[in-house]
Amino acid sequence: GILGTPDTDKELLRAQELYPDAIIDTGKAWREMLHRYLAGILGIFVFYISYLTIKYAKHVSKIFPVTLFFLIIIQSLMGMLTVTELVKPTIVTTHLVLGMSTATLLLWNGLEVQRHKILNLIDKKLVILIVICIIGLIFQIILGGWTSTNYASLACTDFPKCDNSWWPSNMDYKNGFTVFNLPNINYEQAPLIHNAKVAIHFTHRLGALLLTTLYVYLFWYIFFKQSNVRIKIISSIILGFFTLQIILGISNVIYSLPISIAVLHTVNASVVLMGMITLLYYSTYHTQK
């Protein structure tokens, strides 16, 4: 192996000998290597944060930094499996979800570090609502990852209809949602049949509709039933990013999945998730310094 990508004629020839069926794409290879370098730097950063938390933040449960430590190791292994298992959707989606889990756990750990005193619960019903919305968001993120890794984002190119129908017929849920015992083929070639991709895409749309309904009720409850100013400010920010997420999702379909919008859609999902984690934190306890 080499630290960079195969650039010279000798390196390219060697790569073709080792992987005769692979298409040599230097640009894609460099993007992959950049991802690996950044992942390595992030891993060192997370280990250091975990160490500092355990050593200096005595009031923070050791569960958070220890979980972060092992989570980053597991995430590294999933990154390796993503390549060695030929980008199987199950592994790539898990890699995505674990990445977002790492980000949210880092955020929660940081919030715990700056906390000084717990006073009391604000509103038990609000906490339950937020938890339900977070669970729904996680499922929707998983569906989004599954849609992307199965190259089903453009299975329906029309909106609001899908495949020119309000409820597409002949959707293949069996093949579309086969999670285990996947064949050992290169999934970069998007092997799923069209009906399976439609099933995935349509399910992601249904998930978005249900999630939006949940969040509309959550925001209504916060803005009309709550008096806590901090909670309302955080909710207003989340509402803005959640609205943006809907716009980005629709734009992915209308504009045929431009890379900039697709990336923003993923990043923004993470922002909404971390916003909800922050809302949960400040809804669970009043804090003071």
N, C-alpha and C positions, 0 to 999 in steps of 0.2 A: 504494500500500500504506500501511498504518497500523501503528503500533507495538503497538497493542492489538488488540482484536476489535471487529467492528461492533456497537455498542450502540444508537446513536441511530436514529431512524426513517429519517433520510437515509442513514446508513451501511448499514442493513439493506436498504433499497430498492436501493442501489447494488450490494450483494452479490448480491441476487436477479437484478438485470439482468445482471451478469457471469456468474453461474452459475445459470441458470434451472432446471436439473435437480437442484441440490443442496438438501439439507434444512438450513436454518439452525438450528444448535444452539449457542447462545451459551456454555453450560456446557462443551461439548466443545471449543469454540474457545479458551476461556480455558485449559483444560488443555493444549491444544496449544501455546499461546503461553508458558505457564509452562515447558513442556518446552524450548522454544527458548531462553528466557532462561537457564535452568539449563545448557543445553548450551553456550551462549556463555561463561558463567562458567567452566565446566569446561575449555573450550578454552584460555582465557587461563591457567588454573592449570597445564594440561599443558605449554603453551609455556614457562611460567616454570620449572617443574620440569626440563624438558629443558635449558634455559639454565643453571640452577644445576648440573646434573649435569656438563655439558660443561666448565663453568668451574672447578668446585671438586673434583669427584670424578675425579681424574686416573687412578685405578686401574680405573675402570669403562669398559668398551668403549663407544665412541661410537655403536655400532650401536643400543643401547637407546634413548637419548634422541632420536636422529635418526629411528628408526622410529616412536617415539611422536609426534614432530612431524608426520610425513607421515600417520600413521594417523588423527590427529584431524582433519586436513584432508579425508581420504577419508571419514571418518565424517560430517563436515558435508555433503559432497556427497550421500552416501547418504540423509541426513535430508531433503535437498531433493527428491531423486528419489522418496522415499517418498510425498511429497505430489503432485508433478507427474505421477507415473506411477500415480496412483490406487491406492495401497497394494497394488501387485503383491506376491504372496507371496515371490517370489525376492528382491526388493529389501528388503522388511521383515525377512525372515529374515537376510539379509546384514547389515543395519543392527544387528540384535540381536547377532549373532556378533561383529561388529567392536567393538561396545560392550563386550562381555565380554573381548575381546582387549585392548582398551585398559586395562581394569581390571587384568587379570592381568600385563600388561607393566609397568604402573606399580608393581605389587607386586614383580615381579622386579627392576626397576630400584632400588627402595628397598632390597631385600635386598642387592643388589650394592654399593650406596653404603655400607651399614653394615659390609660385610665388610672384614676387615683382612688375613687370611692364609689361604691355601689349604694344607691339609695332605695329605690323601689321600682316595681313594674309600672309602666305607664297605662297600658290597656291590653288586657289579655286577648280580647277579640281581634284587635289590630295585629298583635303578634301572630296569631293563628292565620289570619288573612295573608300576612306577608310570607309566612312559611309556605302556605299553599301556593302562592304566586311564584316563589322561588323554585319550588319543586316543579311546577308547570313550566317555568322558564328553562330549567335544566333538561327536561324531557324534550322541549322544543329545540334546544341547542343540539341535543343528541340527534334528533330528526334532521336538523340542518346539516350536521356533519355526515350523516348517512346519505342524505341527498347529494352532497358534494362528492363524497368518496365513491359513489356509484355513478357519477356523471349524469345525474338525473335532473340537474337544475334547469335544463332546457327541454325536458320531456314534454312540457306544456309551454308553448311559445305565445299563447294568448292569455288575456286577462280582462275581466274576472273569470271567464270560462277557462276550462282546462281541457286541452285537446278538442276544442270546439264543442264542449259539453259541460253542463252544470255538474253532472256526475258521470264521469267517463265509464264506459262499459268495458268489459273484458280486462279489468285491471288484475295483474298477476301479483297478488300479495305473497304467495308462497315463495316465489323466486326473488321477489323484491325485498323480502325481509328474512332471508336465510342468513343467520348470523354465524352459525358454527358449521364445521366440516365443509368449508368452501374449497373448491378445486384449486390446485396449485398452478395457476395461470397468472399472467401479468395483467393486473387490473387497470393498468394505464390505458389499455386498449378498450375500456368500457364494454365488457362482454355481455352485460345484461340486455335482454330483449326489450323492445319499446314498451310493451304493456307492463312489465315489471318496473321500469323507470317511472311510468305514469303513476303507478300505485304509490311509489315513494314520494314523488313530487306532490301528488294530491293530498296525501296524508300530512305532509309538511304544511300545506296550505290550511287544511282543517285545524291542525295544531295551532297555527297562527291566529285563526279566527277564535278558537276557544280561549287562547291565552289573552287575546285582546279583550274579550268579554270579562275575564277575571280581573284584568288590570283596570278596566273602566270602573268596575265596582270598588276596587281597592282605592283608586284615586278619589272617587266620590266619597267614600267613607272618611278618607283623610281630610279632604278639603271642607267637608260639611259637618263632620262629626268630631273633629279633633281641634284642639286649641293650641297645641304645642307648636311654636313658631319654627323651631329647628326641624321638626318632622315635616312640616309643610314645605320648607325650603328644599330639603333633600328630595321630597316627592316631586316638586316642581322640576328639578333638574332631571330626575329619572323620567318624568313624563316627556320632557323634551327629547331625550335620547331614545325612548321607546317609540315615539312618533317618527323619529328619524329612521329607526329600524324598520318600521312598516314601509316607509317610502323607499328605502334601499332594497327591501325584498321585492317590492313591485317593480322597481327600476331594473332589477336583475333580469326579470322576465321581459319587460317591454324593450329594453336595449340589448337583449341577447347576451347577457352575462359579461359585460366588460370587466376586465381584471380589477380595475380600481374600485368599482362598486362592490364587486364580490369580496374583496379584501376588507373594505370598510364595513360590509355587512357582518363579517366575522368579528372584527375588532369591536364594533359597536355592540354586538351581543355580549361580549365580555364586559364592556363598560356598563351595560344595563345590569348584568349579574352582580358586578361589584357595587353598583349603586344600591341594589336591593339588599346586599349583605350589610352595607353601611346603614341603610334604613332599619334593618332588623336589629342591628347593634344598638342604635339610639332609641329604638322603640322598646327594646327589652329593658333597658335601664337608663335612668337619669345618671349623668356623670358630672362630676365637678373636680376641679384641680385644687 
